[in-house]
Amino acid sequence: MVWVGLIQAYLLLTIIAVLLILGAGRPHTKKWHVVGALAHGPPLIAAFSSLDVFASMGVFGIIWVPITFHIIFLSLETLAAVYRH
């Protein structure tokens, strides 16, 4: 059952990524950077709130890879949204 939610989440992020790629070619990209930054929030919230679950499964070390990925891209998108072009 958990895998169904995981698949749904990553398919939704894929749709958001395609929209961000299409929107990146438009003149005013600030709103797309904000959307990109916000898209990394829910996976981070889910990962941080489930750290004890990952620890009990024995995969506590590997969860830091996606957490690091999302933190990096959340930071990049936030900087791009704040930075004046």
N, CA and C of each residue as an Amber inpcrd file, in Angstrom:
protein
   255
   0.8220000  -1.1960000   0.0000000   0.0000000   0.0000000   0.0000000
   0.8720000   1.2690000   0.0000000   1.9790000   1.2170000   0.7140000
   2.8650000   2.3640000   0.7780000   3.4540000   2.6650000  -0.5940000
   3.7510000   1.6140000  -1.3590000   4.3450000   1.8050000  -2.6750000
   3.4090000   2.5530000  -3.6070000   2.1140000   2.3630000  -3.4470000
   1.1470000   3.0780000  -4.2860000   1.2640000   4.5770000  -4.0520000
   1.3560000   4.9860000  -2.7930000   1.5170000   6.3980000  -2.4740000
   2.8380000   6.9480000  -2.9670000   3.8890000   6.1330000  -2.8630000
   5.1970000   6.5610000  -3.3360000   5.1970000   6.7690000  -4.8470000
   4.6000000   5.8360000  -5.5560000   4.5110000   5.9580000  -7.0170000
   3.6970000   7.1900000  -7.4020000   2.5830000   7.4040000  -6.7170000
   1.7580000   8.5780000  -7.0040000   2.5350000   9.8660000  -6.7600000
   3.2900000   9.9090000  -5.6860000   4.0560000  11.1180000  -5.3570000
   5.0980000  11.4060000  -6.4300000   5.8200000  10.3830000  -6.8560000
   6.8630000  10.6280000  -7.8530000   6.2950000  10.8750000  -9.2470000
   5.1500000  10.3190000  -9.5630000   4.5030000  10.6680000 -10.8370000
   4.0290000  12.1240000 -10.8150000   3.5270000  12.5680000  -9.6710000
   3.1170000  13.9680000  -9.5450000   4.3230000  14.8880000  -9.6770000
   5.4420000  14.5200000  -9.0680000   6.6520000  15.3250000  -9.2060000
   7.1630000  15.3250000 -10.6440000   6.9550000  14.2310000 -11.3540000
   7.3430000  14.1790000 -12.7670000   6.5140000  15.1580000 -13.5840000
   5.2290000  15.2260000 -13.3090000   4.3640000  16.1870000 -14.0030000
   4.8100000  17.6150000 -13.6970000   5.1150000  17.8840000 -12.4290000
   5.5920000  19.2190000 -12.0510000   6.9040000  19.5380000 -12.7640000
   7.8000000  18.5530000 -12.8650000   9.0830000  18.7690000 -13.5450000
   8.8850000  19.1010000 -15.0160000   7.9690000  18.4150000 -15.6820000
   7.6940000  18.7050000 -17.0940000   7.1390000  20.1150000 -17.2330000
   6.2450000  20.5010000 -16.3520000   5.6960000  21.8630000 -16.3980000
   6.7780000  22.9110000 -16.1390000   7.7080000  22.6060000 -15.2330000
   8.7960000  23.5410000 -14.9660000   9.7080000  23.6830000 -16.1700000
   9.9740000  22.5920000 -16.8560000  10.8090000  22.6550000 -18.0630000
  10.1170000  23.4830000 -19.1420000   8.8200000  23.2790000 -19.3080000
   8.0720000  24.0600000 -20.2990000   7.9980000  25.5330000 -19.8980000
   7.8390000  25.8130000 -18.6080000   7.7330000  27.1960000 -18.1460000
   9.0590000  27.9260000 -18.1070000  10.1680000  27.1930000 -18.1060000
  11.4820000  27.8310000 -18.0370000  11.7870000  28.6570000 -19.2770000
  11.1340000  28.3680000 -20.3730000  11.3740000  29.1170000 -21.5960000
  10.5570000  30.3870000 -21.7040000   9.7070000  30.6350000 -20.7640000
   8.8590000  31.8230000 -20.7810000   9.5960000  33.0190000 -20.1720000
   9.1160000  34.2270000 -20.4410000   9.8290000  35.4270000 -19.9900000
   9.9670000  35.5640000 -18.4700000   8.9060000  35.4040000 -17.7100000
   8.9420000  35.6350000 -16.2610000   9.0120000  34.2940000 -15.5420000
  10.2230000  33.9090000 -15.1360000  10.4280000  32.5750000 -14.5820000
  10.3470000  32.5130000 -13.0610000  10.1710000  33.6570000 -12.3920000
  10.1650000  33.6540000 -10.9320000   9.1040000  32.7190000 -10.3700000
   7.9020000  32.7570000 -10.9200000   6.8330000  31.8990000 -10.3940000
   7.1630000  30.4230000 -10.5860000   7.8870000  30.0960000 -11.6530000
   8.2580000  28.6950000 -11.8770000   9.3140000  28.2440000 -10.8820000
  10.1910000  29.1480000 -10.4810000  11.1750000  28.8130000  -9.4550000
  10.4880000  28.5970000  -8.1030000   9.4760000  29.3870000  -7.8250000
   8.7230000  29.2160000  -6.5830000   8.0200000  27.8610000  -6.5880000
   7.4030000  27.5130000  -7.7070000   6.7450000  26.2030000  -7.8280000
   7.7690000  25.0780000  -7.6560000   8.9330000  25.2380000  -8.2570000
   9.9820000  24.2330000  -8.1280000  10.4420000  24.0800000  -6.6900000
  10.5940000  25.1930000  -5.9930000  10.9920000  25.1340000  -4.5850000
   9.9150000  24.4640000  -3.7430000   8.6690000  24.8190000  -3.9820000
   7.5690000  24.2300000  -3.2140000   7.4130000  22.7310000  -3.4880000
   7.7860000  22.2930000  -4.6800000   7.6560000  20.8740000  -5.0210000
   8.5900000  20.0020000  -4.1870000   9.6610000  20.5650000  -3.6670000
  10.6000000  19.7870000  -2.8560000  10.2000000  19.7490000  -1.3850000
   9.2300000  20.5270000  -0.9900000   8.7920000  20.5490000   0.4030000
   8.1300000  19.2640000   0.8850000   7.0950000  18.7810000   0.2000000
   6.4260000  17.5630000   0.6830000   7.3270000  16.3290000   0.8040000
   8.2300000  16.0610000  -0.1600000   9.1200000  14.9080000   0.0550000
  10.0300000  15.0890000   1.2710000  10.4780000  16.3240000   1.5190000
  11.3050000  16.5680000   2.6950000  10.5200000  16.3720000   3.9880000
   9.3100000  16.8710000   4.0140000   8.4590000  16.6990000   5.1970000
   8.2150000  15.2180000   5.4540000   7.9050000  14.4800000   4.3850000
   7.6550000  13.0390000   4.5290000   8.8990000  12.3080000   5.0080000
  10.0540000  12.6470000   4.4620000  11.2900000  11.9640000   4.8510000
  11.6590000  12.2660000   6.2980000  11.5970000  13.5490000   6.6870000
  11.9670000  13.9090000   8.0530000  10.9820000  13.3610000   9.0830000
   9.7000000  13.3250000   8.7360000   8.7130000  12.8170000   9.6920000
   8.7380000  11.2930000   9.7870000   9.4170000  10.6320000   8.8650000
   9.4650000   9.1650000   8.8610000  10.8480000   8.6210000   9.1910000
  11.7170000   9.4250000   9.7730000  13.0700000   8.9650000  10.0700000
  13.0810000   7.7310000  10.9690000  12.1770000   7.6790000  11.9480000
  12.1390000   6.5080000  12.8260000  11.6910000   5.2510000  12.0830000
  10.8080000   5.4120000  11.1080000  10.3770000   4.2730000  10.2930000
  11.5450000   3.7510000   9.4620000  12.2920000   4.6560000   8.8590000
  13.4480000   4.2350000   8.0680000  14.5010000   3.5710000   8.9460000
  14.6830000   4.0750000  10.1640000  15.6440000   3.4760000  11.0870000
  15.2150000   2.0630000  11.4670000  13.9200000   1.8580000  11.7070000
  13.4370000   0.5270000  12.0750000  13.5350000  -0.4620000  10.9130000
  13.5330000   0.0610000   9.6870000  13.6740000  -0.7990000   8.5070000
  15.1420000  -1.0820000   8.1870000  16.0410000  -0.3850000   8.8510000
  17.4600000  -0.5850000   8.6090000  18.0070000   0.1870000   7.4200000
  17.2780000   1.1910000   6.9600000  17.7210000   1.9830000   5.7960000
  17.9290000   3.4460000   6.1890000  18.2760000   3.6610000   7.4540000
  18.4330000   5.0350000   7.9380000  19.5460000   5.7710000   7.2030000
  20.6200000   5.0790000   6.8550000  21.7460000   5.7270000   6.1860000
  21.4280000   6.1690000   4.7730000  20.6620000   5.3840000   4.0470000
  20.3970000   5.6860000   2.6290000  19.3820000   6.8130000   2.4640000
  18.5590000   7.0730000   3.4740000  17.5260000   8.1050000   3.3340000
  18.1340000   9.4980000   3.2280000  19.3840000   9.6510000   3.6430000
  20.0170000  10.9580000   3.5640000  20.3590000  11.3450000   2.1280000
  20.3890000  10.3860000   1.2150000  20.6330000  10.7090000  -0.1980000
  19.4700000  11.5180000  -0.7770000  18.2120000  11.0390000  -0.6990000
  17.1180000  11.8770000  -1.2180000  16.8900000  13.1510000  -0.4040000
  17.1470000  13.0980000   0.9010000  17.0010000  14.3140000   1.7030000
  17.9920000  15.3710000   1.2270000  19.2270000  14.9620000   1.0030000
  20.2440000  15.8970000   0.5070000  19.8680000  16.4350000  -0.8690000
  19.4040000  15.5510000  -1.7570000  18.9620000  15.9590000  -3.0960000
  17.8940000  17.0410000  -3.0110000  16.8620000  16.7920000  -2.2050000
  15.7560000  17.7490000  -2.1240000  16.1730000  19.0520000  -1.4480000
  17.0480000  18.9890000  -0.4640000  17.5220000  20.2140000   0.1790000
  18.3350000  21.0630000  -0.8010000  19.1950000  20.4060000  -1.5800000
  20.0020000  21.1410000  -2.5640000  19.1110000  21.8330000  -3.5850000
  18.1550000  21.0960000  -4.1550000  17.3230000  21.7060000  -5.1960000
  16.2970000  22.6750000  -4.6340000  15.8570000  22.4770000  -3.3980000
  15.0060000  23.4750000  -2.7450000  15.7760000  24.7720000  -2.5880000
  17.0400000  24.6650000  -2.1810000  17.8840000  25.8560000  -2.0150000
  18.1480000  26.5470000  -3.3500000  18.4690000  25.7680000  -4.3730000
  18.7290000  26.3560000  -5.6970000  17.5020000  27.0620000  -6.2570000
  16.3470000  26.4270000  -6.1500000  15.1160000  27.0450000  -6.6610000
  14.7520000  28.2930000  -5.8570000  14.9850000  28.2510000  -4.5520000
  14.7020000  29.4260000  -3.7200000  15.6250000  30.5790000  -4.0860000
  16.9040000  30.2820000  -4.2530000  17.8460000  31.3320000  -4.6670000
  17.4820000  31.8940000  -6.0390000  17.0720000  31.0420000  -6.9570000
  16.6820000  31.5030000  -8.2850000  15.4230000  32.3760000  -8.2270000
  14.5140000  32.0510000  -7.3070000  13.2930000  32.8460000  -7.1780000
  13.5860000  34.2080000  -6.5520000  14.5370000  34.2590000  -5.6320000
  14.8550000  35.5040000  -4.9350000  15.7540000  36.3960000  -5.7780000
  16.6500000  35.7660000  -6.5230000  17.6150000  36.5030000  -7.3440000
  16.9040000  37.2620000  -8.4440000  17.2220000  38.5320000  -8.5890000
  16.6230000  39.3470000  -9.6630000  17.3800000  39.1200000 -10.9620000
  16.6410000  38.8470000 -11.9940000  17.2650000  38.6030000 -13.3110000
  17.5540000  39.9000000 -14.0090000
